Amino acid sequence: MAIILVLALAVSIVTSNISANSFTTSFSQSSPGQKNEQITINAIFAEPKDRWDMLVKGALDELRQRHPEVDIQINYTVLPYNVTREQMLKALSSPDESGIDLVSVDQIWLGEFAQRGLLADLSNRTENWGRLSDWYEANLDGNLYDDKIYGI
């Protein structure tokens, strides 16, 4: 369920050159019928790839059920952990490049990314969502910076 909210709250950020050692995967909506709108969500994640394949597929299935009128695509790159931080910083700091909507930021990097203005403050959106009580407090605390929620 959390990845669905993350996808719904995806922030508009950008990417540049991604490591040649990365894996890129694309899932797309393929139901019959006319779609009124097309949405492509671009993401960068840290390994393990099989975990993201499973989570993205589940999130896409849920999004398809909730929004059958929308043609949804999710394109994502899974990077080796040891290059993820550097590649994300490079991608998110280049606003003139193609857009990244979603990243998996390690909690130890969250403050740095938020302080640099690379992440969106999700506080109002998560409060309106009304399900923060579903999260373990320790996990939620790891997504806070300056008393604002930057990750879920």
Beta strands, then each sheet from edge to edge (+ up, - down):
strand 1: 13-15
strand 2: 23-28
strand 3: 37-46
strand 4: 70-79
strand 5: 98-100
strand 6: 102-103
strand 7: 144-145
strand 8: 148-149
sheet 1: 1+ 5-
sheet 2: 2+ 4- 3- 6-
sheet 3: 7+ 8-
end
